[in-house]
Amino acid sequence: MDLGLLGQAAGMFAVTNIDDILILALFFSQAAGAGRAGVVRVVLGQYLGFIAILAASIVGALGAGLLPESAIPYLGLLPLLLGLRAAWRTWRDRRNGDNDTEEPGTSGGPGILQVAAVTLANGGDNTGVYVPVFTVAGIGGMVVYVSVFLIGVALWCAAGRFFATRPVIAKALSRWGHLLLPVVLIGIGMLILIEGGAFGL
Protein backbone atom coordinates (compact mmCIF):
# COMPACT_ATOMS: atom_id res chain seq x y z
CA MET A 1 0.00 0.00 0.00
CA ASP A 2 1.25 3.46 -0.88
CA LEU A 3 2.33 5.17 2.35
CA GLY A 4 2.25 8.55 0.61
CA LEU A 5 -1.41 8.04 -0.24
CA LEU A 6 -2.15 7.01 3.35
CA GLY A 7 -0.42 10.17 4.59
CA GLN A 8 -2.37 12.35 2.15
CA ALA A 9 -5.65 10.77 3.22
CA ALA A 10 -4.87 11.21 6.92
CA GLY A 11 -3.81 14.82 6.38
CA MET A 12 -6.91 15.63 4.35
CA PHE A 13 -9.20 14.12 6.97
CA ALA A 14 -7.52 16.08 9.77
CA VAL A 15 -7.62 19.40 7.92
CA THR A 16 -11.23 19.11 6.79
CA ASN A 17 -12.59 17.87 10.12
CA ILE A 18 -10.54 19.64 12.79
CA ASP A 19 -13.57 21.58 14.07
CA ASP A 20 -15.48 18.34 14.69
CA ILE A 21 -13.41 17.60 17.81
CA LEU A 22 -14.93 20.52 19.71
CA ILE A 23 -18.44 19.57 18.60
CA LEU A 24 -17.86 15.94 19.58
CA ALA A 25 -16.52 16.98 23.00
CA LEU A 26 -19.69 19.01 23.52
CA PHE A 27 -21.90 16.13 22.41
CA PHE A 28 -20.05 13.65 24.65
CA SER A 29 -20.39 16.06 27.54
CA GLN A 30 -24.15 16.33 26.89
CA ALA A 31 -24.36 12.52 26.73
CA ALA A 32 -22.46 11.96 30.00
CA GLY A 33 -25.69 11.50 31.96
CA ALA A 34 -26.82 8.66 29.71
CA GLY A 35 -23.73 6.55 30.30
CA ARG A 36 -22.60 4.08 27.65
CA ALA A 37 -25.83 4.41 25.65
CA GLY A 38 -25.25 8.15 25.25
CA VAL A 39 -21.67 7.59 24.05
CA VAL A 40 -22.84 4.97 21.54
CA ARG A 41 -25.48 7.37 20.17
CA VAL A 42 -22.87 10.09 19.60
CA VAL A 43 -20.49 7.66 17.85
CA LEU A 44 -23.24 6.18 15.67
CA GLY A 45 -24.51 9.65 14.79
CA GLN A 46 -21.02 10.81 13.85
CA TYR A 47 -20.52 7.77 11.63
CA LEU A 48 -23.97 8.11 10.05
CA GLY A 49 -23.39 11.76 9.18
CA PHE A 50 -19.87 11.17 7.87
CA ILE A 51 -20.90 8.15 5.80
CA ALA A 52 -23.54 10.36 4.17
CA ILE A 53 -20.78 12.86 3.30
CA LEU A 54 -18.64 10.06 1.86
CA ALA A 55 -21.57 8.65 -0.12
CA ALA A 56 -22.27 12.05 -1.67
CA SER A 57 -18.57 12.49 -2.46
CA ILE A 58 -18.25 9.06 -4.05
CA VAL A 59 -21.37 9.53 -6.17
CA GLY A 60 -20.10 12.98 -7.15
CA ALA A 61 -16.71 11.53 -8.12
CA LEU A 62 -18.44 8.91 -10.26
CA GLY A 63 -20.20 11.67 -12.16
CA ALA A 64 -23.65 11.96 -10.63
CA GLY A 65 -23.78 14.49 -7.81
CA LEU A 66 -26.51 14.01 -5.22
CA LEU A 67 -26.77 17.72 -4.49
CA PRO A 68 -26.26 20.63 -6.87
CA GLU A 69 -23.38 22.82 -5.72
CA SER A 70 -25.79 25.71 -5.17
CA ALA A 71 -27.68 23.68 -2.54
CA ILE A 72 -24.66 22.91 -0.31
CA PRO A 73 -24.63 26.28 1.55
CA TYR A 74 -28.21 25.66 2.69
CA LEU A 75 -26.99 22.68 4.75
CA GLY A 76 -26.08 25.42 7.22
CA LEU A 77 -29.76 25.61 8.11
CA LEU A 78 -29.49 22.23 9.92
CA PRO A 79 -27.03 23.26 12.67
CA LEU A 80 -28.60 26.73 12.80
CA LEU A 81 -32.05 25.28 13.56
CA LEU A 82 -30.62 22.72 16.00
CA GLY A 83 -28.70 25.50 17.73
CA LEU A 84 -31.82 27.66 18.01
CA ARG A 85 -33.73 24.70 19.42
CA ALA A 86 -30.95 24.00 21.95
CA ALA A 87 -30.89 27.71 22.91
CA TRP A 88 -34.67 27.70 23.41
CA ARG A 89 -34.47 24.58 25.59
CA THR A 90 -31.68 26.13 27.67
CA TRP A 91 -33.71 29.32 28.14
CA ARG A 92 -36.83 27.32 29.01
CA ASP A 93 -34.97 25.13 31.51
CA ARG A 94 -33.36 28.14 33.17
CA ARG A 95 -36.71 29.88 33.38
CA ASN A 96 -38.28 26.80 34.96
CA GLY A 97 -35.29 26.25 37.24
CA ASP A 98 -34.62 22.80 35.74
CA ASN A 99 -30.85 23.30 35.61
CA ASP A 100 -30.66 23.42 39.37
CA THR A 101 -32.95 20.50 40.05
CA GLU A 102 -31.91 18.00 37.39
CA GLU A 103 -30.33 14.89 38.88
CA PRO A 104 -27.05 13.62 37.46
CA GLY A 105 -27.61 10.85 34.96
CA THR A 106 -31.08 11.92 33.90
CA SER A 107 -30.04 13.67 30.73
CA GLY A 108 -30.32 11.50 27.65
CA GLY A 109 -27.92 13.61 25.63
CA PRO A 110 -28.12 14.12 21.88
CA GLY A 111 -29.81 11.56 19.64
CA ILE A 112 -28.20 9.73 16.73
CA LEU A 113 -30.03 11.79 14.10
CA GLN A 114 -29.17 15.08 15.81
CA VAL A 115 -25.45 14.24 15.80
CA ALA A 116 -25.68 12.96 12.22
CA ALA A 117 -27.45 16.12 11.05
CA VAL A 118 -24.79 18.38 12.59
CA THR A 119 -21.98 16.21 11.20
CA LEU A 120 -23.52 16.26 7.72
CA ALA A 121 -24.16 19.98 7.74
CA ASN A 122 -20.75 20.86 9.17
CA GLY A 123 -19.00 18.60 6.67
CA GLY A 124 -21.24 19.31 3.70
CA ASP A 125 -18.62 21.56 2.13
CA ASN A 126 -16.07 18.74 2.49
CA THR A 127 -17.60 17.19 -0.62
CA GLY A 128 -16.14 20.08 -2.58
CA VAL A 129 -12.69 18.85 -1.53
CA TYR A 130 -13.35 15.12 -1.61
CA VAL A 131 -15.04 14.87 -5.02
CA PRO A 132 -12.09 16.09 -7.15
CA VAL A 133 -9.60 14.13 -5.05
CA PHE A 134 -11.66 10.94 -5.32
CA THR A 135 -12.07 11.49 -9.07
CA VAL A 136 -8.31 11.73 -9.61
CA ALA A 137 -7.53 8.88 -7.18
CA GLY A 138 -9.66 6.34 -9.05
CA ILE A 139 -11.44 3.38 -7.47
CA GLY A 140 -8.36 1.95 -5.73
CA GLY A 141 -7.33 5.29 -4.28
CA MET A 142 -10.90 6.04 -3.29
CA VAL A 143 -11.00 2.83 -1.23
CA VAL A 144 -7.85 3.94 0.60
CA TYR A 145 -9.26 7.41 1.30
CA VAL A 146 -12.57 6.04 2.54
CA SER A 147 -10.85 3.46 4.79
CA VAL A 148 -8.54 6.07 6.31
CA PHE A 149 -11.44 8.50 6.79
CA LEU A 150 -13.54 5.89 8.61
CA ILE A 151 -10.61 5.12 10.92
CA GLY A 152 -10.22 8.88 11.36
CA VAL A 153 -13.82 9.17 12.55
CA ALA A 154 -13.07 6.61 15.29
CA LEU A 155 -9.97 8.55 16.34
CA TRP A 156 -11.94 11.82 16.34
CA CYS A 157 -14.64 10.24 18.51
CA ALA A 158 -11.95 8.98 20.90
CA ALA A 159 -10.38 12.46 21.04
CA GLY A 160 -13.74 14.13 21.64
CA ARG A 161 -14.55 11.64 24.39
CA PHE A 162 -11.08 12.12 25.91
CA PHE A 163 -11.46 15.90 26.09
CA ALA A 164 -15.00 15.62 27.46
CA THR A 165 -13.79 13.38 30.32
CA ARG A 166 -10.72 15.37 31.42
CA PRO A 167 -11.60 16.77 34.87
CA VAL A 168 -10.94 20.43 34.06
CA ILE A 169 -12.55 20.28 30.61
CA ALA A 170 -15.42 18.09 31.83
CA LYS A 171 -16.14 20.52 34.65
CA ALA A 172 -16.15 23.47 32.23
CA LEU A 173 -18.35 21.62 29.73
CA SER A 174 -20.68 20.50 32.49
CA ARG A 175 -21.05 24.08 33.69
CA TRP A 176 -21.07 25.89 30.35
CA GLY A 177 -21.74 23.18 27.73
CA HIS A 178 -25.50 23.79 27.66
CA LEU A 179 -24.74 27.42 26.77
CA LEU A 180 -21.78 26.72 24.49
CA LEU A 181 -23.49 24.08 22.33
CA PRO A 182 -26.22 26.43 20.96
CA VAL A 183 -23.61 29.14 20.30
CA VAL A 184 -21.33 26.71 18.42
CA LEU A 185 -24.19 25.21 16.37
CA ILE A 186 -25.64 28.61 15.46
CA GLY A 187 -22.14 29.87 14.61
CA ILE A 188 -21.45 26.87 12.36
CA GLY A 189 -24.80 27.28 10.62
CA MET A 190 -24.26 30.99 10.00
CA LEU A 191 -20.69 30.39 8.79
CA ILE A 192 -21.83 27.75 6.29
CA LEU A 193 -24.64 30.01 5.03
CA ILE A 194 -22.46 33.13 4.76
CA GLU A 195 -19.39 31.46 3.22
CA GLY A 196 -21.60 29.61 0.76
CA GLY A 197 -23.37 32.80 -0.30
CA ALA A 198 -26.81 31.56 0.71
CA PHE A 199 -29.55 34.18 0.53
CA GLY A 200 -27.03 36.54 -1.04
CA LEU A 201 -25.12 36.85 2.30
Secondary structure, 3 states (H helix, E strand, C coil): CCHHHHHHHHHHHHHHHCCHHHHHHHHHHHCHHHHHHHHHHHHHHHHHHHHHHHHHHHHHHCCCCCCCHHHHHHHHHHHHHHHHHHHHHHHHHHHHCHHHHCCCCCCCCCCHHHHHHHHHHHCHHHHHHHHHHHHHHHHHHHHHHHHHHHHHHHHHHHHHHHHHHCHHHHHHHHHHHHHHHHHHHHHHHHHHHHHHCHHHC
